[in-house]
Amino acid sequence: MSAVTPGMVCSHHHLYSALARGMPAPPRQPTKFREILEQVWWRLDVALDEEMIRWSAMLGAAEALMCGTTAIVDHHESPTCIDGSLSVIADACAAVGVRTNLSYGVTDRHGPEGARRGLAENERFLRSGGRGMVGVHAAFTCGDDTLHAAAGLASDLGVGVHIHVAEGPDDIAAGERLQTLARDDWHLVHCVYLDRDLPGTIAHNPRSNMNNAVGYAAPATRPNRIVLGTDGIGADMLEEARLAYVRLRESDVLATPDVVWTWLDNGYALFPEARADRVTWNYDHADSGWHVVFTPGIRALQVEVGGEVLLRDGLPTRVDLAEVRAKAAEQAQRLFARL
């Protein structure tokens, strides 16, 4: 017996993090969230080049498909390889068959020119027909001019802003700074320390928040639409739902799996066509939140997108998984050498 469901949606990802597994230890052991960014992620993203971006995206897309995920909302940063980076990701994911909504995370960490190029990459990609939003890293790494420029560009292009919001205590002023800018089509990620309601969708990333020890976002207490993301730790949405449920339950013993199942379902607001995708699972109740949250090991056997079988017997059909893994491993070693 097996169950068939629509394709899963990962509502916040960092595909470039696929190369981070096994990376060398940072120069100093980080003990706070800002130090994790400085010692790990901000060293990694500045070392990325086009080939690393391509193969990390292809590996991430292939692994997403193997988890029944057919659509990814990705937030990208590669400060020394900005121009054209979103198209590299889009093409790599399209080669696998996974849908994407992409944005480049604008920041002032690399000066005004870095911010300008980040805005330009968002604009280039969106005006060329790419599907996405205008990306911003976070309010605490951007001056007011950059935040206003990103919000204005998004408004001009008729899209939302994809931004990390109050993930850690360093960004506790995000609510005040974004209050007059945020709109209903904004994609607000984390919101752990958000001190007020903002318009937009909130992307909850429970595994990442626990891994970074930033605290619980308590998304069920917010009036916003809530979606589930992974913040770069793969794209296994059933596993993320399991974790989201036990974290929610720890906070509220009366909570049920139906809440988290709704968060998964809300992802189709950005990818309505993913509802027509078909994922066949190795478990006959994979269509029930009450079963999924208590049943580890559920895997996708077959995935159909637009009538095409993109995963058969658990393996991608458009790409050679062994080759993708080998190429990604080569790029990971190049990345580690730079670190």
N, C-alpha and C positions, 0 to 999 in steps of 0.2 A: 504494500500500500504506500502511496505517496500523495502529497498535497501539491497543488499548483496555486501560486500567488502571483500578483504583479511583481515587476522588478522593484528592488529596494532602492531608496534614495539616500545617499550620504550627503547630509546638508551642510557639512563643513569639513574640509580636508586640506592637507598640505601634501600634495603628491611627491614633492621633492624629498620628503622625509623618508621615503622608501630606501634611500641610500644611507640613512643614519644608523641603521642597525649594526652594532658591533664597532661603531666609530671609536677612535682613541679617546681615552679619558681626558677631560679638560685640564688646562694648566693648574687650576685650583678647584677644589671641591666646592660646588655651589651649595649654599644652604638656604637661600632665599629665592623667590621667583625671579626677581630682576637679575640675580646672579646666574640663574639657569639660562635666561635669555642671552646674557652677555658671554658666558663661558661655553655654551653649547650652540644655540640656534643662530646667534648673530655671527659666530665664527663660521658656521656651516654655510649659511645662505650667501655670504660674500665670496665663498670659494667656488660656487657653482658656475659651470659654463654650459654651453648649448647641448653638448653630448650628454652631460650628466642630467640635465633637465629632461632631455628626450627619453632616456632609458629609465629614469626614475618614474616618469609619467607612464610609460608603457608597462613597467612592472606593476605599478600601483593599479592601473586599469585592469590588467589581467587578473590580479589577485582580487580586485573588486568583483569582477565577473564570476570568479570562482566562489564568491560568497553570495551570489544572487543579486549583486548591486549593479544596476544598469545605468545609473545617473549619479554624477558627482558635482557638488558645488565646491570648487577649489579656490584657495587663496594662495597666491604665489609671491615669492620674493627672491630675487637674485641680483643684488645691487651692482655687480660687475658685468652682468649679462641681462640687461633689461629689454633692449629693443628687440622685438619679435618673439620674446619668450613665451607669451601667451599662445601664439600660433604654433610654436613647437609643441606645447602641451596639448593643444586641441588636435593637432595632427596625430600625435602619438596615441591619444585615447581613441580617436576615430579609427585608427588602424586596428585596434582591438574590438571596437564596436560599442564603446561606452560613451554615453552622452555626457556633456560637460557644460557647466556654467562657470566662467573663469573671471578672475580679477587679479590685478597686480597691486600689492600692498604698498601704497605710497607712504613715505616716511621722510622726516627731516634728519634722520640719523646720519645721512651722508651729504648733508648740505643742500642748499637751494637747487643746485643742478640735478642732484639725485632725485629730489622731489619732482622737479619739472619733467624729468625723463619718465618717472613712474606715471605721472598723469598722462603724458603723451602716449605711453604704451597702452594704457586703458582706452584712451580715445581712439588710437589707431585700430586696435582690435575690435572695438565695438562698431566703429564706423565702417569697417571692412566686412561687417556682417557676422562677426563673432558673437556668441551668446555669452552674456555675463553681466557683471556689475562694475562699478568703479570701486576699486579696492583701497582701503586705508589700513595701515598696520594697526595703529591705536592712537587715541587722542594724546597720550602722554609722550609719544615720540613725534608728534606733529605740532607745529605752531598754529595759531589761529588762522593765518593766511592760507596755509596748506589745507586745513580742514574746510574752510569756506570754498577754496578752489575746487576741492573734490566734490563737495556737495553741489556746487554750481554746475560742474561738468555732468554729474549724474542727472541733475534736473534737465539740463539741455538735451541730454541723450535719451531721456525717458526711462532711466533705469534706477535701481537702488544703489546704496553704498554698502559694501561688505566690509565690516570693521570689527576688530576685537574691542570689546567694551568692558572696562573694569574687571579684567581677568585677575589682576593682583592689586595689592594696596597701592602700588605706584600710580595706578590709573583711577584712583578713587574720585578724582574730580571730573571724570568723563561725563557723568550725568549732567552736571552743570554746563559743561562746555558744549555738549551736543544738543541740549534741550531745544534750542531754537533752530537747529539744523535738521534733526532726524525727521523722517517721514515714514508713512506706513509701508513703503516699499524697501526700507532699509533692512539689512541683514545684520543683526546685532549678536555677536558671538561671545559666549561665556556669561557676562553680566553677574559675576559672583559678588562684586562689591558695589553694584549699581544702587545708588541711594534714592532713586526716584523712577517713576515710570516714564519710558520713552516710547514713541510709536515705532512699529517695526516688528519683524519676526525675530525671536530669540533662538539661536542655535545652541543647544545644550550638549556639552562634551564631558560626560561624567568621568570616564577613564582618564582623560588628560588632566582634568582638575584634581583628581586624586593623586595622579602621578607627580604633579607639580606642587601638591600639598597647599593649594590655594584656598581650599574650603568648598562648601556646598553652595551651589547657586540657587537652590530651592525654586526651580522653574515653575512648579505647580502653584506657587503663590502669586505669580505674575498674571496680569490680564492679557498678555500678548499671546499670539500663536507661537507654540513651542515646536521646534523640530530637533532631530537628533543628528549630531555629527561625531566625528572621531578625532578631529584636530590633528590628523596625520598618522594616527596609530591604526593603519589598515582601513578597511571599509566593510568590515563584517558587522552589518547592522543588526542582525539578530543577537549577536554577542553584546553589542553596545546596548541593546534594549534590555538584555538580562542584567547588565551592570546598572543601567539607569533605574531599573525596578528595585533592586536590592538597596541602592543608595536612597531612593525615594522612600522605601519602606522603613529604612533606618530612621528617617526623619519623621515619618508619619505611618504608624502601625495600621491605620485604617485604609491606607492607599491600596489600590488594586492594580493588576497588570493592564487593565483597560486604559489607564491614564497614559502609560508609556506607549501602548499600541496606537493611541491617538497621536502621540508625538511622531511616531513613524509615519503614520498616514498623512500627517500635515506636510511631509516632504513633497507630496505630489502637487502642492501649490506652485512650486517652481518647475516641476517636470510633469505636467498632466499626462503627457503621452506615455510615461513610464507605467501608468496603470494598464496599458494594453500589452506591455511586455509579459512574458510568461516564464515563470521559474518553477521547475519541478524539483521538489526536495526529497531527501532520503527519509523523511518522516511524515506520517500521514496527518499530523495535526500542526504542521508548520504555519497554518493559517489562523491559529488561535493564540492570542497573547498569553492566555492562562496556561497553555501547554509550553510555549516557547520559553518563557522566563524560568521554567523549572526543568528544561531539557537541553543540556549541552550536547554539542556534537552534531547539530543539524547542518547539513551541507547541501549545496545545490548540485543536482545531477545534470540538468539541462536548462539552458536559458535561450529563449527566443526573443528577438527584437525585430519588429517589423516583418515578421514571418521568417526571418533568417535564424537558423540555429547557430548561436555564437559560442555556446558551451555544450559539449556533448561528452557524456561519461565523466563529467567533472573537469574537463580540459578545454581551453579556448580552441576555437576552430580556425580563426583567422591568422593567428600567430603561433609560432613554435615556442611553447613555454620554456623549454630547456634553453633555447637560444636567448630568449628575453632575460632569463635569470643569469645566464653567463655574461651577457653584455652589461647588465646592471651591476654585476659583481666587479667587472673590469672598471666601470666608472666609479664604483664605490672605493676601489683601491686608489684610483687617481685622486678622488676627493680626500681620502684619509691622508695621502701623501702631502696634500696642500695644507692640511690641518697641523 
